[in-house]
Amino acid sequence: MSRLKQNQIIDNAIQSIVTITKSQCSLSEQDLIVLNEALERLQFLRRKKGRTNKQIQEELAKTVKLLIKFFTQD
């Protein structure tokens, strides 16, 4: 996957998380913690230069785990 495409995916994910956190006033404290952690990981990934595809995949996998945690909480 090209760097441009990777950056677009990361940017879209960041924008989606920001939209969720701003538009959902009923989020619990735990929800906000999980979303903010996912957001921080993506923003770090976006800023980091010289990253390998493996590093990107690992960070995205960690972010997806956080988002799954957010969506599956009781």
JOZIGI-V668419 format. One record per backbone hydrogen bond with DSSP energy under -1.0 kcal/mol. NH is the residue of the N-H (numbers start at 1). CO is the residue of the C=O. E is the energy in kcal/mol with one decimal. If there is no record, write none. Layout:
# JOZIGI-V668419
nh->(NH NH)
co->(CO CO)
e->(E E)
This chain:
# JOZIGI-V668419
nh->(6 7 8 9 10 11 12 13 14 15 16 17 18 19 20 21 22 23 24 27 32 33 34 35 36 37 38 39 40 41 42 43 44 45 46 47 48 56 57 58 59 60 61 62 63 64 65 66 67 68 69 70 71 72)
co->(2 3 4 5 6 7 8 9 10 11 12 13 14 15 16 17 18 19 20 24 28 29 30 31 32 33 34 35 36 37 38 39 40 41 42 43 44 52 53 54 55 56 57 58 59 60 61 62 63 64 65 66 67 68)
e->(-2.4 -2.8 -2.1 -2.3 -2.5 -2.8 -2.5 -2.2 -2.5 -2.6 -2.2 -2.2 -2.5 -2.3 -2.2 -2.5 -2.0 -2.3 -1.6 -1.1 -2.2 -2.0 -2.4 -2.6 -2.7 -2.1 -2.2 -2.5 -2.5 -2.1 -2.1 -2.6 -2.5 -2.4 -2.3 -1.9 -2.0 -2.2 -2.6 -2.5 -2.4 -2.6 -2.2 -2.1 -2.2 -2.7 -2.1 -1.8 -2.3 -2.6 -2.1 -2.1 -2.4 -1.7)
